[in-house]
Amino acid sequence: MFALIWIHLLSAVVWIGGMVFLSVVLVPVLRRDGLFAQHAALFRTVAYRFRGLVWGAMGVLLGTGLVLAVDRSIPITEPRQWPTVFAVKMGLVVFLFGLTLLHDLVVGPQVRRIMGTAETERTAADRLLVRYSVLVPRLSLLVALFVLLLAVVLARS
């Protein structure tokens, strides 16, 4: 069980640590000189590589999380009997997975398409999406940090 907990935590660290790196380190450095458009290829390459890690980590977290919950005698198939902290954590995990899907499959591809068009050809909706697209990964990071906090609370109970 010790190894399983370690793998579960390692997967969480990879996912959350990567989000922190991208949002707190890489993006501000690339935007610093006002030449983010010129650095877009680097960012896209890093983001695609990280995406594979994220989806792998999500799979590992789901698998190990189920085993760990069963080991703690949490009735996985009966959500009404879940401890409150576990139920809130699972709700946030589902929300986080949804945000990740939204970012990777909807917002990200649309922003890339928009950024490939000339400024003059962008609609007001395109400009709005590009401007506010940064909120999805930021919200994801915030939710992930709350999931981590709830994991600590759950482990201490």
N, C-alpha and C positions, 0 to 999 in steps of 0.2 A: 504494500500500500504506500510505503514511503516513496518508492520510485514513481508511482502513479501521481502522487501529489506533486512531486518535483516536476514531472513532465507537464502537468496541468499549469503549474505556476510559470514554467519556462515559456509555454505557449502564450500565456497572458502577457508576460514581459516582452516577448517578441512583438506582439500586436500593439500593445500600448506604448512601448518604447519606440517603435517605429513611427507611430502617430505623433509622439512628442518630437522626435527628430525632424520629421517632415515639416510640422507646423511651427516649431519653435527655433529650429536651426536652419534647415535648408531653404525654405521659402523666404524668410527674412534676408538671408545672405544673397539669394538670387535677385530679390527686389531692391536691394540696397542701392545699386547704381542706376536704377531706373531702366535697366535693360533686360527685364524679365522675359520679354518676347524672344530675345536672342538666346536666352538660357532655357527656353521651353523644351528643346530636345533633351537636354540633360535631365530636367525635371520629369519629363514623360518617361524616360528610360528608368530612372530611379523609382518612380511611382509604379510602373508596370512590374518591375522586379519585386517591389514590396507587396504588390497585390497578390502575387503567388504565395508569398510567405503568410499574408493575412488569411487567405482562404485555407491554407494548410493548417494554420494555427486555430482557426475557427473549427475545423473538423476535429482536430485533436482535443480542443476544449469541450466540444460536444460529447465526444466519446468518453473522455476521462471524467468529465463532469457527471455524466450519467452513472458511471461506476462508483464514483465517490459519493454521490447522493444515495445510491442503493446501500452502500457500505454504512452510511449514517442512518439507515432505516427510514429514509424519506420515501414515502409511497409515490413514486414517479407518475403512476397512472391515475392518481387521485389528487389532483391539484387542490381540492378543498381541504385536504388534510395537511397541506404543506405548512411549515412554520412561516410566519409572516415575512421574516427577513429573506428566506429562500424564495418565496413567491414574488416579492418585489424585485429581487435579483434576477429571477427568470423573466419577469416582465421587461426589465431593462435590457436583458440579453437579447430578447426577441426584437425589441425596438432597435438596439444597436445593430443586429444582423440586418434589419430592414433598412437602416440608414446606410449600411455598407453596400447593400444591393442597389439602393437608390443612387449612391455616389458612383459605383463602378459600372452600372448598366444603363443609367439614364442621364444623370447630370454630367458626369465626366465626358462621355461621348458627345453630348450636345455642345458642351463648352469647347471641346477640341474642334468640332465642326465649325462653330462660330468663329473661333480664333483663326481658322483657315480662310476666312472671308475678309474682304477689305472692310475697313471701318464704315465706309459710306454705304455698303450693302447690308449692314446689320440693322435689323428692326429694333424698335424700342424694347420688345420682349427679349430679343437676343442680348441687348446691352444690360437689361435687368437681370437676366439669368447669369451672365458672366459676373456681374457685380456681386450678386448674392450667393453664388455657388460656393464661396468659401465658408458659408455658414454650415454646410452639411458636414465637412470634416471636423470643423470646430465643435459642433454639437456632438459628433461621434466621440471625440476625445473626452468631452465633459461627461458623457454618459458612461464611457469606458472607465473613467476614474471613479464614478459612483459605483459601478459594478465591482470594481476592485475594493472599494471601501466596504461594500456589503459582504464581499467574500471574507474580508478580515473579521467583520462582526460575526458572520456565520461560523467561522473557524473558532472564534473565542467563546461561542455559546455551547 
